[in-house]
């Protein structure tokens, strides 16, 4: 007997347009406050520039390597400091 049910197979991937999303680094700023770390201290310990932090404040995309440096310095994971959010 043949199966006559229609398959309602869901795709594993989103069909949303990635250009409709941006990065938020709000988690980083909250973490700095919680740990009482100044941005200048973060720059020194994570070996990142103040201009990189300025890019992050503006929500611009940055290379992954400074994120790794920041995570190592603050003993956190990327998900603690970065979030993908819909553009407003």
TILUMLO-505995 format. One line per 4 residues: number of its first residue (from 1); for each residue x, y, z of N, C-alpha, C, CB. Coordinates in steps of 0.2 Angstrom, whole numbers. Each point is the difference from the previous one (the first is absolute). Glycine has a CB too. Layout:
<sites>
NUM = X:Y:Z:X:Y:Z:X:Y:Z:X:Y:Z; ...
</sites>
This chain:
<sites>
1 = 4:-6:0:-4:6:0:4:6:0:-9:-6:6; 8:11:-10:5:6:-1:-2:5:5:1:-2:-12; 3:5:14:-1:6:5:-2:6:-3:9:-5:7; -15:7:-6:-3:6:-3:1:6:3:-8:-7:-5
5 = 11:7:11:1:6:4:5:5:-3:-3:-6:10; 2:12:-11:4:5:-2:6:1:5:-9:6:-7; 15:-5:5:6:1:4:0:7:2:6:-10:-5; -6:12:11:1:7:2:7:1:3:-13:1:3
9 = 17:-3:-7:8:1:1:2:7:1:2:-11:-6; 1:12:12:2:7:1:8:0:-2:-9:2:9; 11:4:-12:7:1:-2:4:1:7:-4:5:-12; 10:-7:11:4:1:6:3:7:1:3:-12:-1
13 = -4:16:-5:3:7:0:-5:5:-1:10:-5:-5; -9:11:8:-4:6:-1:0:2:-7:2:3:12; -8:-1:-14:-1:3:-7:0:8:1:-6:-10:-4; 8:13:10:0:7:1:6:3:-4:-7:-1:11
17 = 6:7:-12:6:4:-4:5:2:6:-8:4:-10; 14:-6:9:5:2:5:1:8:1:5:-12:-2; -6:15:-4:1:7:0:-5:4:4:5:-1:-11; -10:-2:13:-5:3:5:2:-1:7:-9:-3:-8
21 = 15:1:9:2:-1:7:7:3:1:-6:-11:1; 7:13:5:7:3:2:2:-3:7:-4:11:-6; 10:-9:8:3:-2:6:-1:5:5:9:-7:-6; -10:5:12:0:4:6:5:-3:5:-12:3:-1
25 = 16:2:3:5:-1:5:-2:2:7:9:1:-9; -15:0:10:-3:2:7:3:-4:6:-10:4:-6; 10:-11:4:3:-4:5:7:1:3:-7:-9:-5; 11:12:0:7:2:2:-1:6:5:5:-4:-11
29 = -9:9:10:0:6:4:-3:-2:7:-1:7:-10; -4:-12:10:-3:-2:6:6:-4:4:-12:0:-5; 16:-4:2:5:-4:3:5:4:3:-2:-9:-8; 4:15:4:5:4:3:-2:4:6:4:2:-11
33 = -11:0:11:-2:3:6:0:-5:6:-8:7:-7; 5:-13:6:0:-5:5:7:-2:3:-11:-5:-6; 16:5:2:6:-2:2:4:6:2:0:-10:-8; -3:16:8:4:6:1:6:1:-3:-5:0:11
37 = 5:-1:-18:6:1:-4:-2:6:-5:3:-13:0; 3:17:0:-1:6:-5:2:-2:-7:3:8:10; -5:-4:-14:1:-2:-7:8:0:-2:-12:5:-3; 15:0:6:7:1:-1:4:-7:3:-1:13:1
41 = -2:-15:5:3:-6:2:-1:-6:-4:-2:4:11; -4:-4:-14:-1:-6:-5:4:0:-6:-12:0:4; 13:6:-6:5:1:-6:7:-2:1:-7:10:-3; 9:-9:9:7:-2:2:0:-7:1:2:11:6
45 = -6:-14:-2:0:-8:1:-2:-4:-6:-2:3:12; -2:-1:-16:-3:-4:-6:4:2:-6:-11:0:5; 16:5:-5:4:2:-5:-5:2:-6:9:-7:3; -14:11:-2:-4:3:-5:0:8:0:-7:-10:1
49 = 6:13:-6:0:7:0:-6:4:2:8:-1:-9; -8:7:11:-6:4:2:-4:1:-6:6:6:9; -3:-6:-15:-4:1:-6:-4:-6:-2:8:7:-4; -6:-13:6:-4:-6:0:-6:0:4:11:-7:-3
53 = -10:9:9:-6:1:5:-5:5:-3:8:-3:10; -5:8:-13:-5:5:-3:-4:-3:-5:8:9:2; -5:-13:-7:-4:-4:-5:-5:-4:3:10:0:-7; -8:-4:13:-5:-4:3:-6:4:3:10:-8:3
57 = -8:14:0:-6:4:2:-4:2:-5:7:5:9; -5:-4:-15:-4:2:-6:-4:-6:-3:8:9:-2; -6:-15:5:-3:-6:-3:3:-3:-6:-11:4:6; 17:-2:-8:3:-2:-6:3:-7:1:2:12:-3
61 = -2:-15:-3:3:-7:0:8:1:1:-9:-4:-8; 12:0:12:7:0:1:2:-8:-1:0:10:8; 7:-10:-9:3:-7:-1:-1:-4:7:9:5:-8; -9:-11:7:-1:-5:6:6:0:4:-7:-7:-7
65 = 13:8:5:6:0:5:0:4:6:6:-3:-10; -8:10:9:-1:4:6:-5:-3:5:3:10:-7; -8:-13:4:-6:-3:4:4:-5:5:-10:2:-9; 14:-6:5:3:-6:4:5:3:6:0:-7:-11
69 = 3:13:9:5:3:5:-5:3:6:9:3:-9; -14:0:7:-5:3:5:-2:-6:5:-3:10:-8; 1:-15:5:-3:-6:3:5:-3:5:-8:-2:-9; 14:1:7:5:-3:4:2:5:6:5:-6:-10
73 = -5:13:8:2:5:5:-6:0:6:7:7:-9; -13:-8:7:-6:1:4:-2:-7:3:-3:11:-6; 6:-16:3:-2:-7:2:-8:-1:-1:9:0:9; -10:1:-15:-7:-1:-2:-1:-3:-7:-3:10:6
77 = -3:-11:-9:-1:-3:-6:-2:5:-5:-3:-11:5; 3:10:-12:-2:5:-4:-8:2:0:9:-4:-7; -12:-1:9:-8:1:1:-1:4:6:-2:-11:-5; 7:12:9:-1:5:6:0:7:-2:5:-9:8
81 = -1:10:-13:1:7:-2:-3:2:-7:10:0:7; -12:-5:-11:-3:2:-7:-7:-3:0:12:0:-5; -16:3:1:-7:-2:-1:-2:2:-7:-3:0:12; 0:-5:-16:-3:2:-7:-7:2:1:8:-8:-5
85 = -9:14:3:-7:3:1:-3:3:-6:3:3:12; -10:-3:-13:-2:3:-6:1:8:0:-9:-9:0; 10:11:-6:1:8:-1:-6:3:1:9:-2:-8; -9:8:11:-6:4:2:-2:4:-6:4:1:11
</sites>
